[in-house]
Amino acid sequence: MDLSPSTIAYARQHYAHPRAEYFCESAQTFRGNGVYDNIVSLETIEHVPDPEGLFQRLAEPLRPSGMLITSVPTTPSTDGNPHHMTDFTERGFRKLGFRANLREIDCLRQVQRFNASAIAMGTEKRLARSRAQLVNFYIRRPHKLALRLWATVRYGFENRYLTVAWEKPA
């Protein structure tokens, strides 16, 4: 599911399968065409103003014993990505599944390390897309600076992600 018709056309052309469906619509209003065995939503939930509502919406059309596979960054990301609206912790993300009455089956943690000297020298390519005017962002939101500093002290120069496979009870 994506808002971009060209993205959906690409997915349909390159990943066609009789049991896969692609929708050109908003994930926030998605109702689907029925009951699904599996729904996958990777790196989506942090982009919407109501992440819990989206999570609930994704869980609703699952059949009993159906799987929802979701992922989010679990280190601060709203400071570096202007499209991210919510920062998650592992605990906060897992609460979404609990509130949707889903059972966690498995999880995968991913770590994306950054080179501190490349960051200091401005040559870290992954930061080229970071939020412009980061200093102004932190001036307006000092709590986000504190969150970034805490995460850097705790984890170092890295981004962390959590992917969880959830099951809807039978």
Buried (B, 14 or more C-beta within 10 A) or exposed (E): BBEEEEEBEEBBEEEEEEEEEBBBEEBEEBEBEEEBEEBBBEBBBBBBEEBBEBBBBBBBBBEEEBBBBBBBBBBBBBBBBEEBBBBBBBEEBBBBBEEBEBEEEEBEEEEEEBEEEBEEEEEBEEBEEEBEEBEEBBEEEEEBBEBBEEBBEEBEBEBBBBBBBBBBEE
